[in-house]
């Protein structure tokens, strides 16, 4: 089985919707509601991709999380979701810390294409 995708989103509704979408396409996924939970997941899983919301309701943003994930698992695809991306996202995209930006709302087709599925 290929490595899972990690969904990091503080909204339970959005997180569960994404989990169901991935499962319906036969894609294994794990979830976290905060950046700290996501970093804990990294200790147990080698990941195919991380999809993180920009606003995570804690001290770390999605950009901060993806920067740390790049250090720990550089081969994982790093995707940021945001309804309104601040200027810091452009810098993170330019540096490679964030590889893809999904503007909310996005379609299932956009998500799957971003993941190469």
ZAMARGU-4260 file (C-alpha; in steps of 0.2 Angstrom, whole numbers, plus 5000, padded with zeros to 4 digits):
<rodrens>
0) 5000/5000/5000 | 5007/5017/4996 | 5011/5030/5009 | 4995/5039/5016 | 4991/5057/5013
5) 4990/5068/5029 | 4975/5080/5029 | 4978/5095/5042 | 4962/5105/5044 | 4955/5113/5060
10) 4937/5112/5053 | 4930/5095/5057 | 4918/5096/5042 | 4931/5101/5029 | 4943/5087/5036
15) 4930/5074/5035 | 4924/5079/5018 | 4942/5077/5012 | 4944/5061/5020 | 4929/5054/5012
20) 4934/5061/4995 | 4951/5052/4996 | 4943/5036/5002 | 4931/5036/4988 | 4946/5036/4976
25) 4955/5022/4985 | 4968/5034/4993 | 4974/5031/5011 | 4973/5046/5022 | 4976/5051/5040
30) 4970/5067/5048 | 4975/5080/5061 | 4966/5095/5067 | 4982/5105/5072 | 5000/5107/5067
35) 5005/5099/5083 | 4995/5083/5079 | 5002/5083/5062 | 5020/5083/5068 | 5015/5069/5080
40) 5008/5059/5065 | 5025/5061/5056 | 5033/5051/5069 | 5023/5036/5064 | 5020/5038/5045
45) 5030/5041/5030 | 5019/5052/5019 | 5015/5053/5001 | 5008/5071/5003 | 5002/5083/5016
50) 4987/5094/5013 | 4987/5108/5026 | 4975/5123/5028 | 4983/5140/5030 | 4974/5144/5046
55) 4976/5130/5059 | 4969/5139/5074 | 4986/5138/5084 | 5003/5146/5084 | 5008/5138/5068
60) 5001/5142/5051 | 5000/5129/5037 | 5015/5137/5029 | 5025/5135/5045 | 5020/5117/5046
65) 5024/5113/5028 | 5041/5121/5031 | 5044/5109/5045 | 5038/5094/5035 | 5050/5098/5021
70) 5064/5097/5033 | 5058/5080/5040 | 5050/5072/5025 | 5057/5081/5009 | 5050/5069/4997
75) 5032/5072/5002 | 5021/5083/4991 | 5017/5099/5001 | 5000/5107/4997 | 4992/5122/5005
80) 4974/5126/5005 | 4967/5143/5008 | 4952/5154/5004 | 4963/5170/5004 | 4982/5167/5004
85) 4993/5181/5012 | 5009/5187/5005 | 5019/5174/5014 | 5012/5161/5004 | 5020/5168/4988
90) 5037/5167/4997 | 5034/5149/5003 | 5029/5144/4985 | 5045/5152/4978 | 5056/5144/4991
95) 5048/5126/4988 | 5042/5125/5006 | 5024/5124/4998 | 5023/5115/4981 | 5005/5118/4977
100) 4991/5130/4982 | 4973/5125/4982 | 4961/5140/4983 | 4946/5136/4993 | 4933/5131/4987
105) 4941/5118/4975 | 4934/5103/4966 | 4938/5085/4968 | 4946/5085/4951 | 4958/5099/4956
110) 4963/5090/4972 | 4966/5074/4963 | 4976/5082/4949 | 4987/5091/4962 | 4991/5074/4970
115) 4994/5067/4952 | 4980/5054/4954
</rodrens>
